[in-house]
Amino acid sequence: MIALFVTGFIVFGGWSFKTINELKVNGPLYQRIVQGKDLVADILPPPEYILESYLVALQLAAATDKSERNALVTRLTSLKTDYDTRHAFWLKENLDAGLSELFLKQAHAPALAFYGTAFDALVPAAQKGDAAAIAAALARMKPDYEAHRKVIDQVVEITTKRTEADEASAKKQIQEGVLLMLAILGVSLGAGVIVATLIARGVLKSIGGEPEYATEMTNRMAAGELGTEISVSADRTGSLLWAIKSLQEMMIRTTTEIKQAVDAVSTGSRQIATGNLDLSQRTEEQASALQETSASMAQLTSTIRQNADSAVQANLVAVSAAEVAQKGGAVVSKVVTTMGAINDSAKKIADIIGVIDSIAFQTNILALNAAVEAARAGEQGRGFAVVAAEVRTLAQRSASAAREIKSLITDSVAQVAVGSELVQQAGATMDEILSRSSEVTAIMGAIATASQEQTTGINHINGALDQMDEITQQNAALVEQAAAAAGALQDQADGLARLVSVFRLGDGVAPLLVAG
């Protein structure tokens, strides 16, 4: 860089020196300009010098042809116009006082007199062909021309001397300027070298090493090679290389943390997917169990309805038995027949009670199974568990009532067996039967009420099962959504792992495992 800087200064100085030599006074370009002006001055007469006008006046005096005279008059008029134009131009220029006095006043006065005589006397005389008037006019014009020429010669002499002095002064100034420029160029070149050296040292200090090394390290980091050791002195903590090294360490830490996080996310997503699969299987098992429970509850509902019908029939039988007992008091003669009927009814009741006891036992078993299924359902099966407990209680009450009725019927059968032997005690026995019949009626009413309550409880259980089935279906849909979300999370974790795997952290750093 310093060499380039010095070369630039040298080229600039050489080009400036060449340009000044070409443009300086008496230089090639200046000489061409002066040569062109001198050539024009030697070929064309100047407008402010009336030499050509005097020549045209002499030609006009000697002309004999009218057309020639008219052409010469036109030419003289044009020369007068050019003279006036140039005189007006020089009046506006900033000439020296002496030169202005000679050129604009002393040379101008005889020129005006010359043109006045020419247009006032010579032109009319020439147009008339008056030779005497022409000679007189020329005689008047000659002194004016000579006076004008004399002043013009002085102006030329003064201008030439001034030009020579200006050229000498300009040449001297250019020489001094060139020397000064060379001195400034030398000083600037030396100062530039010093400044460039200081800047280079400052830049190297700011970088912390060679720029090529910093560029190489930066390119390696850009390519993902974070494990390359960056060598930088401990005293260059504020340098670019130190900042790059700090950035590398930060990127290594960040990349490592990202890789660990990606591993954790990948592992978590796989665990979620496994858990969703297990949950899906359990949900299917629960749905199957609910279907089985619904079928069992349908059977239980049918059994309860039969139990209710049997209870109604038993209640009717009990009422009929009560009526028979009442009539038995009035018609003792029909005791034996009535006892036989009671014996038959008692057997039927015993059978019915056996059925009721069996139904109560089955209801108790079903209620126990329902409670177990409710416990498996967890929080959502709490209401179902309460209903199951109530059904079980009702079943136990039905069984207890059935056992009690069975005991009563057994006693009745025993009494009927010895009825013939206890005819004497028929009245008392009939009263007891009447009392027992009332109890049977009450018990059968209780059984009928319990059967209705069982029916209501079963309906509640069926509703709870339907709700549980709906919730189970919703859970299955949620499990599918969770499985899809877990799959998307796994894909995102794999994509992030592929992106981070671009960075190579070097030895000692665990690679990122991309889940398949």
C-alpha positions as CSV (number, residue, x, y, z in Angstrom):
1,M,0.0,0.0,0.0
2,I,2.9,2.4,0.8
3,A,4.5,1.6,-2.5
4,L,1.3,2.3,-4.3
5,F,1.0,5.6,-2.4
6,V,4.5,6.7,-3.3
7,T,4.1,5.6,-6.9
8,G,0.9,7.7,-7.1
9,F,2.7,10.8,-5.7
10,I,5.6,10.3,-8.3
11,V,3.1,9.9,-11.2
12,F,1.2,13.0,-10.0
13,G,4.4,15.1,-9.7
14,G,5.7,14.0,-13.1
15,W,2.4,14.7,-14.8
16,S,2.1,18.1,-13.2
17,F,5.6,19.0,-14.2
18,K,4.9,17.9,-17.8
19,T,1.6,19.9,-17.9
20,I,3.3,23.1,-16.5
21,N,6.1,22.8,-19.1
22,E,3.6,22.5,-21.9
23,L,1.5,25.5,-20.7
24,K,4.2,27.8,-19.4
25,V,5.3,31.0,-21.2
26,N,7.4,30.2,-24.2
27,G,6.2,26.6,-23.7
28,P,5.0,24.5,-26.7
29,L,1.3,25.4,-26.3
30,Y,2.0,29.1,-25.6
31,Q,4.3,29.3,-28.6
32,R,1.6,27.8,-30.8
33,I,-0.9,30.4,-29.6
34,V,1.5,33.3,-30.1
35,Q,2.4,31.9,-33.5
36,G,-1.2,31.8,-34.6
37,K,-1.8,35.4,-33.4
38,D,1.4,36.6,-35.1
39,L,0.4,34.9,-38.3
40,V,-3.0,36.5,-38.3
41,A,-1.5,39.9,-37.5
42,D,0.9,39.5,-40.4
43,I,-1.8,38.5,-42.9
44,L,-4.8,40.7,-42.0
45,P,-4.6,44.4,-41.2
46,P,-5.9,45.2,-37.7
47,P,-9.3,47.0,-37.5
48,E,-7.9,49.6,-35.1
49,Y,-5.2,50.6,-37.5
50,I,-6.5,52.7,-40.5
51,L,-3.8,51.5,-42.9
52,E,-6.3,49.6,-45.0
53,S,-8.8,52.4,-44.9
54,Y,-6.1,54.8,-46.3
55,L,-5.3,52.2,-49.0
56,V,-9.0,52.0,-50.0
57,A,-9.2,55.9,-50.1
58,L,-6.3,56.0,-52.5
59,Q,-7.9,53.3,-54.6
60,L,-11.2,55.2,-54.6
61,A,-9.4,58.4,-55.7
62,A,-7.8,56.6,-58.7
63,A,-11.0,54.6,-59.7
64,T,-12.7,55.6,-62.9
65,D,-15.4,52.9,-63.1
66,K,-18.6,53.7,-61.2
67,S,-19.2,50.1,-60.0
68,E,-15.6,50.0,-58.7
69,R,-16.1,53.2,-56.9
70,N,-19.3,51.9,-55.3
71,A,-17.5,48.7,-54.1
72,L,-14.7,50.7,-52.6
73,V,-17.2,53.0,-50.8
74,T,-18.9,49.9,-49.4
75,R,-15.5,48.5,-48.3
76,L,-14.6,51.8,-46.7
77,T,-17.9,51.9,-44.8
78,S,-17.3,48.4,-43.6
79,L,-13.8,49.3,-42.4
80,K,-15.2,52.3,-40.5
81,T,-17.8,50.0,-38.8
82,D,-15.1,47.5,-37.8
83,Y,-13.0,50.3,-36.4
84,D,-15.9,51.6,-34.3
85,T,-16.7,48.1,-33.0
86,R,-13.2,47.4,-31.9
87,H,-12.8,50.9,-30.4
88,A,-16.0,50.3,-28.4
89,F,-14.5,46.9,-27.3
90,W,-11.2,48.4,-26.1
91,L,-13.1,51.2,-24.2
92,K,-14.4,48.5,-22.0
93,E,-11.0,46.8,-21.4
94,N,-8.8,47.7,-18.4
95,L,-5.8,49.1,-20.1
96,D,-2.9,50.9,-18.5
97,A,-3.4,54.6,-18.1
98,G,-0.6,55.6,-20.6
99,L,-1.6,53.0,-23.1
100,S,-5.2,54.0,-22.8
101,E,-4.4,57.7,-23.4
102,L,-2.4,56.9,-26.5
103,F,-4.6,54.2,-28.0
104,L,-8.1,55.3,-27.1
105,K,-7.6,59.1,-27.4
106,Q,-4.5,60.3,-29.3
107,A,-4.8,57.6,-31.9
108,H,-8.6,57.9,-32.1
109,A,-8.8,61.6,-32.7
110,P,-6.9,61.7,-36.1
111,A,-8.7,58.5,-37.1
112,L,-12.1,60.2,-36.6
113,A,-10.8,63.2,-38.6
114,F,-9.5,60.8,-41.3
115,Y,-12.9,59.1,-41.7
116,G,-14.8,62.4,-41.5
117,T,-12.8,63.8,-44.5
118,A,-13.1,60.5,-46.3
119,F,-16.9,60.4,-46.1
120,D,-17.6,64.1,-46.3
121,A,-15.2,65.1,-49.0
122,L,-13.5,62.2,-50.7
123,V,-16.5,60.0,-51.4
124,P,-18.7,62.8,-52.9
125,A,-15.7,64.1,-55.0
126,A,-14.9,60.6,-56.3
127,Q,-18.6,60.0,-57.2
128,K,-18.6,63.3,-59.1
129,G,-15.2,62.6,-60.7
130,D,-13.9,65.9,-59.4
131,A,-10.1,65.4,-59.5
132,A,-9.3,68.7,-57.8
133,A,-11.6,67.9,-54.9
134,I,-10.2,64.4,-54.7
135,A,-6.7,65.7,-54.5
136,A,-7.7,68.2,-51.8
137,A,-9.4,65.6,-49.8
138,L,-6.4,63.3,-49.9
139,A,-4.1,66.1,-48.9
140,R,-6.3,66.7,-45.8
141,M,-6.4,63.0,-45.0
142,K,-2.7,62.3,-45.2
143,P,-1.7,64.3,-42.1
144,D,-4.4,62.6,-40.1
145,Y,-3.2,59.2,-41.2
146,E,0.4,60.0,-40.4
147,A,-0.6,61.3,-37.0
148,H,-2.6,58.2,-36.3
149,R,0.2,55.9,-37.5
150,K,2.8,57.7,-35.3
151,V,0.6,57.1,-32.2
152,I,0.0,53.5,-33.3
153,D,3.7,52.9,-33.6
154,Q,4.1,54.1,-30.0
155,V,1.3,51.9,-28.8
156,V,2.9,48.9,-30.6
157,E,6.3,49.7,-29.0
158,I,4.8,50.1,-25.5
159,T,2.7,46.9,-25.9
160,T,5.7,44.9,-27.1
161,K,7.8,46.0,-24.2
162,R,5.0,45.2,-21.8
163,T,4.5,41.8,-23.3
164,E,8.2,41.0,-23.1
165,A,8.2,42.1,-19.4
166,D,5.1,40.0,-18.7
167,E,6.6,37.0,-20.4
168,A,9.8,37.4,-18.3
169,S,7.8,37.8,-15.1
170,A,5.5,34.8,-16.0
171,K,8.6,32.7,-16.8
172,K,10.2,33.6,-13.5
173,Q,7.0,32.9,-11.6
174,I,6.5,29.5,-13.4
175,Q,10.1,28.6,-12.6
176,E,9.7,29.5,-9.0
177,G,6.3,27.7,-8.9
178,V,7.9,24.6,-10.4
179,L,10.6,24.7,-7.8
180,L,8.1,25.3,-5.0
181,M,5.9,22.5,-6.4
182,L,8.8,20.1,-6.5
183,A,9.7,21.0,-2.9
184,I,6.1,20.6,-1.8
185,L,6.0,17.3,-3.7
186,G,9.1,16.1,-2.0
187,V,7.9,17.1,1.4
188,S,4.5,15.7,0.8
189,L,6.0,12.5,-0.5
190,G,8.1,12.1,2.6
191,A,5.2,13.0,4.9
192,G,3.0,10.7,2.9
193,V,5.5,7.8,3.4
194,I,5.6,8.6,7.1
195,V,1.9,8.9,7.5
196,A,1.3,5.8,5.4
197,T,3.8,3.9,7.6
198,L,2.0,5.1,10.7
199,I,-1.3,4.2,9.3
200,A,-0.1,0.8,8.3
201,R,1.2,0.2,11.7
202,G,-2.0,1.4,13.2
203,V,-4.1,-0.7,10.9
204,L,-2.0,-3.8,11.7
205,K,-2.4,-3.0,15.4
206,S,-6.1,-2.6,15.0
207,I,-6.3,-5.8,13.1
208,G,-4.1,-7.7,15.5
209,G,-2.1,-9.3,12.7
210,E,-1.7,-9.5,9.0
211,P,-4.9,-8.6,7.0
212,E,-4.5,-11.8,5.0
213,Y,-4.6,-13.9,8.2
214,A,-7.7,-12.1,9.5
215,T,-9.4,-12.6,6.1
216,E,-8.5,-16.3,6.2
217,M,-9.9,-16.8,9.7
218,T,-13.1,-14.9,8.8
219,N,-13.6,-17.0,5.6
220,R,-13.1,-20.2,7.6
221,M,-15.7,-19.1,10.1
222,A,-18.0,-18.1,7.3
223,A,-17.5,-21.7,5.9
224,G,-18.5,-23.1,9.3
225,E,-15.1,-24.1,10.5
226,L,-15.3,-22.9,14.1
227,G,-12.7,-25.2,15.5
228,T,-9.7,-23.4,14.0
229,E,-7.5,-21.8,16.7
230,I,-7.0,-18.0,16.1
231,S,-3.6,-16.8,17.2
232,V,-3.6,-13.3,18.6
233,S,-1.4,-11.7,21.3
234,A,-2.9,-11.1,24.7
235,D,-2.0,-7.3,24.5
236,R,-4.2,-6.9,21.4
237,T,-7.5,-7.2,23.2
238,G,-9.0,-4.3,21.2
239,S,-8.0,-5.6,17.8
240,L,-10.1,-7.0,15.0
241,L,-8.6,-10.5,15.4
242,W,-9.3,-10.5,19.1
243,A,-12.9,-9.5,18.3
244,I,-13.1,-12.3,15.7
245,K,-11.7,-14.8,18.3
246,S,-14.3,-13.6,20.8
247,L,-17.0,-14.0,18.2
248,Q,-15.7,-17.5,17.4
249,E,-15.8,-18.5,21.1
250,M,-19.3,-17.1,21.4
251,M,-20.5,-18.9,18.2
252,I,-19.0,-22.1,19.5
253,R,-20.8,-21.8,22.8
254,T,-24.0,-20.8,21.1
255,T,-23.8,-23.5,18.5
256,T,-23.1,-26.1,21.2
257,E,-26.1,-25.0,23.2
258,I,-28.2,-25.0,20.1
259,K,-27.1,-28.6,19.3
260,Q,-27.8,-29.7,22.8
261,A,-31.2,-28.0,22.6
262,V,-31.9,-29.7,19.3
263,D,-30.9,-33.1,20.8
264,A,-33.2,-32.4,23.7
265,V,-36.1,-31.4,21.4
266,S,-35.5,-34.4,19.2
267,T,-35.5,-36.8,22.2
268,G,-38.5,-35.1,23.7
269,S,-40.4,-35.3,20.4
270,R,-39.6,-39.0,20.1
271,Q,-40.8,-39.6,23.7
272,I,-44.0,-37.6,23.0
273,A,-44.6,-39.8,19.9
274,T,-44.0,-43.0,21.9
275,G,-46.3,-41.7,24.7
276,N,-49.0,-40.8,22.1
277,L,-48.8,-44.3,20.6
278,D,-49.2,-45.8,24.1
279,L,-52.0,-43.4,24.9
280,S,-53.7,-44.3,21.6
281,Q,-53.6,-48.0,22.5
282,R,-54.9,-47.3,26.0
283,T,-57.7,-45.2,24.5
284,E,-58.6,-48.0,22.1
285,E,-58.7,-50.4,25.0
286,Q,-60.8,-48.0,27.0
287,A,-63.2,-47.7,24.1
288,S,-63.5,-51.5,23.9
289,A,-64.1,-51.8,27.6
290,L,-66.8,-49.1,27.4
291,Q,-68.5,-51.1,24.6
292,E,-68.4,-54.2,26.8
293,T,-69.7,-52.3,29.7
294,S,-72.5,-50.9,27.6
295,A,-73.5,-54.4,26.6
296,S,-73.4,-55.6,30.2
297,M,-75.5,-52.6,31.2
298,A,-78.0,-53.5,28.5
299,Q,-78.3,-57.0,30.0
300,L,-78.5,-55.5,33.5
301,T,-81.3,-53.1,32.4
302,S,-83.3,-56.1,31.0
303,T,-82.8,-58.0,34.2
304,I,-83.9,-55.0,36.3
305,R,-87.0,-54.6,34.2
306,Q,-87.8,-58.3,34.8
307,N,-87.2,-57.8,38.5
308,A,-89.6,-54.9,38.5
309,D,-92.3,-56.9,36.7
310,S,-91.8,-59.8,39.2
311,A,-92.0,-57.4,42.1
312,V,-95.4,-56.1,40.7
313,Q,-96.7,-59.6,40.4
314,A,-95.5,-60.5,43.9
315,N,-97.2,-57.4,45.2
316,L,-100.4,-58.5,43.6
317,V,-100.0,-62.0,45.1
318,A,-99.4,-60.5,48.5
319,V,-102.5,-58.4,48.2
320,S,-104.4,-61.4,47.2
321,A,-103.0,-63.3,50.2
322,A,-104.1,-60.6,52.5
323,E,-107.6,-60.8,51.1
324,V,-107.6,-64.5,51.5
325,A,-106.4,-64.2,55.1
326,Q,-109.2,-61.8,55.9
327,K,-111.8,-64.1,54.4
328,G,-110.2,-67.0,56.2
329,G,-111.3,-65.6,59.5
330,A,-114.9,-65.6,58.3
331,V,-114.8,-68.9,56.5
332,V,-112.9,-71.3,58.8
333,S,-114.4,-74.2,57.0
334,K,-112.3,-73.4,54.0
335,V,-109.1,-73.2,56.1
336,V,-107.7,-76.3,54.6
337,T,-108.4,-75.3,51.1
338,T,-107.2,-71.8,51.8
339,M,-104.0,-73.2,53.4
340,G,-103.4,-75.3,50.3
341,A,-103.8,-72.3,48.2
342,I,-101.5,-70.4,50.5
343,N,-99.0,-73.3,50.3
344,D,-99.1,-73.1,46.5
345,S,-98.8,-69.3,46.6
346,A,-95.9,-69.6,49.0
347,K,-94.1,-71.9,46.7
348,K,-94.5,-69.5,43.9
349,I,-93.4,-66.7,46.0
350,A,-90.4,-68.7,47.1
351,D,-89.6,-69.2,43.4
352,I,-90.1,-65.5,42.7
353,I,-88.0,-64.6,45.7
354,G,-85.3,-66.9,44.5
355,V,-85.4,-65.1,41.1
356,I,-85.3,-61.7,42.9
357,D,-82.3,-62.9,45.1
358,S,-80.5,-64.0,41.9
359,I,-81.3,-60.7,40.2
360,A,-80.0,-58.8,43.3
361,F,-76.8,-60.9,43.3
362,Q,-76.2,-60.3,39.6
363,T,-77.0,-56.6,40.1
364,N,-74.5,-56.5,42.9
365,I,-71.8,-58.2,40.7
366,L,-72.5,-55.8,37.8
367,A,-72.4,-52.8,40.1
368,L,-69.1,-54.0,41.5
369,N,-67.7,-54.3,37.9
370,A,-69.1,-50.9,37.0
371,A,-67.3,-49.4,40.1
372,V,-64.0,-51.1,39.0
373,E,-64.4,-49.6,35.4
374,A,-65.2,-46.2,36.9
375,A,-62.0,-46.4,39.0
376,R,-60.1,-47.1,35.8
377,A,-61.7,-44.2,34.1
378,G,-60.2,-41.9,36.7
379,E,-61.6,-38.4,37.1
380,Q,-64.1,-38.8,34.3
381,G,-65.5,-41.9,35.9
382,R,-66.2,-40.4,39.3
383,G,-69.9,-39.8,38.6
384,F,-70.2,-43.3,37.2
385,A,-68.6,-44.7,40.4
386,V,-71.2,-42.9,42.5
387,V,-74.1,-44.3,40.5
388,A,-72.5,-47.8,40.6
389,A,-72.2,-47.6,44.4
390,E,-75.9,-46.6,44.6
391,V,-76.9,-49.5,42.4
392,R,-74.9,-51.9,44.5
393,T,-76.6,-50.6,47.7
394,L,-80.0,-51.1,46.1
395,A,-79.0,-54.6,45.0
396,Q,-77.9,-55.4,48.6
397,R,-81.2,-54.1,49.9
398,S,-83.1,-56.2,47.4
399,A,-81.1,-59.3,48.4
400,S,-81.8,-58.6,52.1
401,A,-85.5,-58.1,51.4
402,A,-85.6,-61.3,49.3
403,R,-83.9,-63.3,52.1
404,E,-86.4,-61.9,54.6
405,I,-89.3,-62.7,52.4
406,K,-88.0,-66.2,51.8
407,S,-87.7,-66.7,55.5
408,L,-91.3,-65.6,55.9
409,I,-92.5,-67.8,53.1
410,T,-90.6,-70.8,54.7
411,D,-92.4,-70.1,58.0
412,S,-95.7,-69.9,56.2
413,V,-95.1,-73.3,54.4
414,A,-94.2,-74.9,57.8
415,Q,-97.4,-73.6,59.4
416,V,-99.5,-74.7,56.4
417,A,-98.0,-78.2,56.8
418,V,-99.2,-78.4,60.3
419,G,-102.3,-76.3,59.6
420,S,-104.6,-79.3,59.7
421,E,-103.3,-80.0,63.2
422,L,-103.7,-76.5,64.3
423,V,-107.2,-75.9,63.2
424,Q,-108.0,-75.0,66.8
425,Q,-105.5,-72.2,66.5
426,A,-106.8,-71.2,63.1
427,G,-108.1,-67.9,64.3
428,A,-104.9,-66.9,65.9
429,T,-102.9,-68.3,63.0
430,M,-105.0,-66.4,60.5
431,D,-104.4,-63.2,62.4
432,E,-100.7,-63.9,62.3
433,I,-101.0,-64.6,58.6
434,L,-102.9,-61.4,58.1
435,S,-100.2,-59.5,59.9
436,R,-97.5,-61.3,57.9
437,S,-99.4,-60.6,54.7
438,S,-99.3,-56.9,55.5
439,E,-95.6,-57.0,56.0
440,V,-95.2,-59.0,52.8
441,T,-97.2,-56.3,51.0
442,A,-95.0,-53.6,52.4
443,I,-91.9,-55.5,51.6
444,M,-93.1,-56.2,48.0
445,G,-93.9,-52.5,47.7
446,A,-90.3,-51.7,48.8
447,I,-89.0,-54.2,46.3
448,A,-91.0,-52.5,43.5
449,T,-89.7,-49.1,44.6
450,A,-86.2,-50.4,44.7
451,S,-86.7,-51.9,41.2
452,Q,-87.8,-48.5,39.9
453,E,-84.8,-46.8,41.6
454,Q,-82.5,-49.5,40.0
455,T,-84.1,-48.7,36.6
456,T,-83.4,-45.0,37.1
457,G,-79.8,-45.7,38.2
458,I,-79.2,-47.9,35.2
459,N,-80.5,-45.2,33.0
460,H,-78.0,-42.8,34.6
461,I,-75.3,-45.3,34.2
462,N,-76.1,-45.7,30.5
463,G,-76.0,-41.9,30.1
464,A,-72.6,-41.8,31.8
465,L,-71.4,-44.6,29.6
466,D,-72.5,-42.7,26.5
467,Q,-70.7,-39.6,27.7
468,M,-67.6,-41.6,28.5
469,D,-67.7,-43.0,25.0
470,E,-68.0,-39.5,23.5
471,I,-65.1,-38.3,25.6
472,T,-63.1,-41.3,24.6
473,Q,-63.7,-40.6,20.9
474,Q,-62.6,-37.0,21.6
475,N,-59.5,-38.2,23.4
476,A,-58.7,-40.4,20.4
477,A,-59.0,-37.4,18.0
478,L,-56.7,-35.3,20.4
479,V,-54.2,-38.2,20.5
480,E,-54.1,-38.1,16.7
481,Q,-53.5,-34.4,16.7
482,A,-50.8,-34.7,19.3
483,A,-49.2,-37.4,17.2
484,A,-49.2,-35.1,14.2
485,A,-47.8,-32.3,16.2
486,A,-45.1,-34.5,17.6
487,G,-44.2,-35.6,14.1
488,A,-44.0,-32.0,12.9
489,L,-41.9,-31.1,15.9
490,Q,-39.6,-34.0,15.1
491,D,-39.3,-32.8,11.5
492,Q,-38.5,-29.2,12.6
493,A,-35.9,-30.6,15.1
494,D,-34.3,-32.6,12.3
495,G,-34.3,-29.5,10.0
496,L,-32.7,-27.4,12.7
497,A,-30.1,-30.1,13.3
498,R,-29.2,-30.1,9.6
499,L,-28.8,-26.3,9.6
500,V,-26.6,-26.3,12.7
501,S,-24.5,-29.3,11.4
502,V,-22.9,-26.8,9.0
503,F,-20.7,-25.5,11.9
504,R,-17.7,-27.8,12.6
505,L,-16.6,-27.2,16.2
506,G,-13.4,-29.2,16.1
507,D,-12.3,-32.1,18.4
508,G,-13.9,-32.6,21.8
509,V,-17.3,-31.4,20.8
510,A,-20.1,-33.9,20.4
511,P,-21.6,-33.9,16.9
512,L,-25.3,-33.2,16.4
513,L,-27.4,-36.4,16.0
514,V,-30.1,-35.9,13.4
515,A,-33.1,-38.2,14.2
516,G,-34.2,-40.4,11.3
